[in-house]
Amino acid sequence: RLDQLLTGMAMLGETTPRGRDAALAVGETLSAHLAAACFQGAFRDVREVLRTDDRFGKARPQLDALRAAAVPWREALADGALWLTQGFLGATAEGHTTTLGRGGSDTSATLLGEALGAEEVQIWTDVDGVLSADPSLVSEARPIPQMSLGEAEALSAFGAKVLHADSLAPVGRAGFRLVVANTLRLGASRTEILSAPPLRAGGEVTSVAYKEGISLLRFPASAGLDVPLDAARRLEEAGALRFGLIASPAGTLLAVRPDTPAAAKVLEALAASGLPCESGWAVVALVGEGLRTDPLAALRHLAALGQEPIGGLLTGSSTVSIAFLVPESRLGDLIPRLHGRCVIRGQEHP
């Protein structure tokens, strides 16, 4: 099958998103067959149940169709069957193979957990659960035994690589436990992500997260809101991630991360038009359920920033995090300092 797909692509001298998805599915399917033989279980093709739309390369699940298709699986598994299947893959109503995009394997696991009525879904990765900070910057980073879905969503948004936002949505809808554990260290700590928030002291911060590669676009007050909103739309359609849109009487600040070549080209065009554009920024977030119970704690934690050059504060619908913009060059010093002040000292002396 793979030979046929690649031969066809070579003859045409090009490929299509649908063709790429079909080729990518071959390796994932072979791996699942090998795993089934290893665990002495039965292979079942996830494309039997995981229905998606036809946005090849980044397909979205069709939840009603998925739940309906999963009924036979749910009944068989209730009788004790052991099945192994692929991650990352789905299929349209017409049977065409799709892929779920970044984080797709974790997302397919939680989608199946939701459709099958699971009490717990486990994601086995290469880290000891979710940590309180990036261990490459913070040697004192510690595992978080339990965290709320809100905390997990905030960490995912602000840079935690072990979690992907799409994989968390089924947890909120179905309410099962999501466990993150280390494949290489079975006895190591792990993190449970719960739909009901665990008990936190008022003002307690669970973790510090950051995301690099942020660019700032500054619009004059005379541009109003329509111009920055149009720029944000163009950038997002090209694949950029928007981290903030701050409007004030002095003008509007747009913070984006151009994650694709297309988004980088749009950003270059905006800068070439004369719009002030600054690269080399990062967004830093303090995350914790304690911020929900003591909103004023966020202001106290910000005092730890001292004289740091802050590009702006980012607020949103989440009440479990506070985020701000800083130069990337300050991360190596700032992240350990915030972790020591807001996480370690805050938990030891609430």
C-alpha angles and dihedrals in degrees: 000000000000091000090053093049095047093044090053092049091049093050092051094042090224142059138217131224089250091052092048091052091050091051094046090052092063096068093043091051093048090051091051091051090052091048091050090054091047094051093038090237134127124266117232122181112242089212087076089073113010100090118188141169120261099263092125113209094023106033122176122223120250098220101194093049091045093053092048093048092048095059095092090047091050092052094047094047091049086064091058104267119160112217133173123201142168128276126213094033136102139156137230122239087264091055099254113148117247135181126221099222128227113008089011097142093055090044093052089050094054093042090055090046089054095046093046096047095243121180092207137018120196125205113196113202139149100276134072095255122285114334129213091240143354104292091211087068102026118047090188094058108138134197117260107227095197133010137171125251088246091056091048092050092050092049091049091052093049102047114288101147095197092067131055121198094228091057091055098054094078089054090060093047098044103026099223124147116262114206123195114198141163118259092201096047109043094177096047125109119282136193127239115205110205131193088217112063116248118235112279132177115249110276094009115153116209100190149352118231135179142185123206131203098058121158123200123214117195119204122191119240089249090067091067118200101296094072097051091042090053090049090050091051093050092049094047092048087054091053105268122142115231115216101174148353111199118186125190137155087267094057143281130293120205118194116196140161111218098214097170135051088244091055091048089054092051089049091050090050092051091049091047089055088066098263112144107250126180125190128189099067131129135198117229123194135193109208131192143122087236088074089063094056094042109031093175089062089078090065091049091051091050088062086073088070092071110176096348114146102249117195094196145313117260119211131177143150094301116098094187098070144045121199136189140177122250135166112273089234090068097056096089091060101029102051095055090045093051091045092052094044102038106026110028100030092037092055094043094045108025 
